[in-house]
């Protein structure tokens, strides 16, 4: 379901309109595989951390992460 889809080498491409890509992955998140998207996509920055022992693949956990806040802060006004 990726647009554009990975090429024949299984290497993905940066979606149109994305100028900077930061990947943040919980090391224990079994759903977010592969965690190192930079191995398959042109990711600018990759962070891997431990966010939660339980409920690791939830929006609240990722949005509550200091890494997510730091990644979004330069793009927020207010």
N, C-alpha and C positions, 0 to 999 in steps of 0.2 A: 504494500500500500504506500510505498515511498514514492515521492515525486521530486526529482526524477528517480527511477529505480536504479539499483546497482548495476554496473556493467558486467561483462562476462567474467571478469576477475573477482567479482563479488565486492568490488570497491564502489562505495556510494559517492554521490555528489552532493554538494551544498545546495539546498533548495533556493530557488529564486527569491530575492529580497532579503536573504540572511547575510549580513555583512560580517558578523562576529558570532561564533558558535562556542559556547561554554558548556561542557558536559559535566554534570554533577551526578555521581552515582553512590549509592549506599553499598558498601562492600558485602552486606548481608542480604541485599535485595535480590531474591531468586528470580523475580519477574524481569528485572532490567538486565537482560543479557543480550549481547555482550556488554559488560560495564565499560570497557575501554573502547568507546565508539571511535576514538582517534585511530584505532587500528583498521577501521573500515570506512571512515568518513573523514573529511577534512575539518576536523575539530581544532579550534585555536587553543583551547585550554581544557584540560581534563583534571577533575578533582575526584578523588575517591575517599570516602569517609565512612564512619559508623554513625548513623543517625538515631537508630532505635533498635532495641532487641526484639520488639514486637511491633506490628503494624508499620513495617518499614516501607511498604509500597503504597503510601497514602499521600494525598495532596497536602494535607496538613503537615506531615513529617518533612516533605521536601520544601514547602514554603516556609516552615519554621526553622530551617537550617540557616546558620550564619553564612555559609558559603553561598546560598541562594540570595540572601539579602545583600551580600557584598557584590555579587554579580549583577544584581538589578539596580543597586544604588546609583551608579553613574547615569542611569537612564531615567531616573525618576525626578520629577520636578516638585517643588513644593516647599 
